[in-house]
Amino acid sequence: MMATEKTWLVIPYDEISLAKEAAKKLPQGENALGFDQELKLWFAKPGADLSALQRWRPDPMSQAPTKRDPREEFAQVLTEAGFELDGPPEMDGQLHRVNTSEDKSGQKTGAYTGYLDGTPAGWYQNHRLHSDPIKWKSSLSSSSVHKPAQHHLRALAAQKKQTREAEQARKYQHHALRVRQLFALLPQAEASHPYLRRKGIPLTQGIKQDRQGRLVIPLRNAEGDIRTIQRIDKTGFKSLKKGAQKTGGFFVVGGPLQAGQPLLYAEGYATAASIAQATGLPVVMTVDAGNMPKVAQSLAQRYPDKAHFFLADDDRKNATNKGVQKAQEAAELTQGTVIVPVFTEAEITQNLTDFNDVQQSRGIKAVTSQIAPYLESGVKKSAPQVNPAPPVENNESVVMPTSQTPIQNEQAPQVERPDKKGPSDGENSIKIASLSAEKGEKTPQVTPINIDTLMQNITHRYENGTVVFSSGRTRFCRSRAANNDGVS
């Protein structure tokens, strides 16, 4: 029997030579066995003769928990948190979603991740009870688990993870093909769509419309392949293709991404469209806050010399301000800047949260005045690359980038992680360009910005989606609280 995929093995140290001799070499001449440095496990490569390696295949019987098995301890913790498990928890380092005692049919509001390496540990979250994940650490050390059994557990977990990921990739590819076929048959969307009118935003090229009158937005990966779609009906209700791959998918609003421009990010279409109108620059729509770091990381590899600006939703009414938190995470990955909209007290009372809300409340000029000061330095920093990546557009004519070099910036600020109370001495925190006025936080002393003068000095020249700013200022790091006009 020949291996069709990487097949994990349990080979004791004193049997390595014997296993290599049994495995022999692959037809192309390379060794049939490999070693994973991270998992500290041997594996048979695709094409290896598994019948010759049968004695080193992991034993499924080792999955049965023992009295000293940390999985039993973790299972008890999860059960006390309301989780309904159908067996021992899987300690493979992956996210697992399970039912809780209060879930209805089809719901899975419990989530956990467990690890066996080192001291067994993990985290869990019952979304009905916990606003944040709860960390767990076993009272048992890994040495308390019989070593051979532990190796079998790790090998079995690695094989399950690999099989699960391969199956998930197959499903994603299937859905992506179906989505592309569907999207190709749809007509272009109407500029008079009720959702666009209500939000005061234009239609972007590349958006279509289905028979139910819903806007259909294609979400592509960094290579330009459509992976899923988002539908928006006239009421603003949004839905994604069930089972398709959202992670890492985005849509560019307001023209193709070009070398020489900063990269702007926003969550939803309406917010991205408002920002694109206000700046004359294309904006990357990431669908939601959780997807923003993934998209930013992939585009940072594609455009290594660009400045990144994350225009966050201010989810201040929630227990966790996910909009700002995920924007900070994305900024850490790209050495970028977070810009949060500033609202008046009246707007805060109305629970306004994003830059489309700013536009609808005070007009597009208010959006421009809040964002423009922070973009000027970004435009200057984003000089055209020697070997620029091709533009990302909302069509099929996207090719692979010519450069995959990660960003190198010795003076890049460090993000303050949520689990830290503050940066250490001499450590810079991530730049947040605006703070909501209601927080009551002290604003650092900066040179006041005269917005009227600034707006007069800023010249907008729109050419192929490019906006050029001319102003005497070169860097703006933080705004003051909202004034009477609600502008920072």
Buried (B, 14 or more C-beta within 10 A) or exposed (E): EEBEEBBBBBBEEEBBEEBBEBBEEBEEEEEBBBEEEEBEBBBBBEBBBBEBBEEBBBBEEBBEBEEEBBBBBBBEBBEEBBBBBEEBBBBBBBEBEBBBEEBEEEEEBBBBBBBBBEBBBBBBBBBBEBEEBBEBBBEBEBEBBBEEBBBBBBBBBBBBBBEEEEEEEEEBEEBBEEBBEBBEEBEEBEEEBBBBEEBBBEBBBBBBBBEEEBBBBBBBBBEBBBBBBBBBBBEEEBEBBEEBBBBBBBBBBBBBBBBEBBBBBBBBBBBBBBBBBBBBBBBBBBBBBBBBBBBBBBBBBBBBBBBBBBBBBBBBEEEEBBBBBBBBBBBBBBBBBBBBBBBBEEBBEEEBBBBBBBBBBBEBEBBBBBBBBBBBBBBEEBEEBEEBBBBBBBEEEBEEBEBEEEBEEEEBBEBBEEEEEEBEEEEEBBBBBBBBBBEEEEEEEEEEBEBEEBBEEBEBEEEEBBBEBEBEBEEBBBBBBBEEEBBB
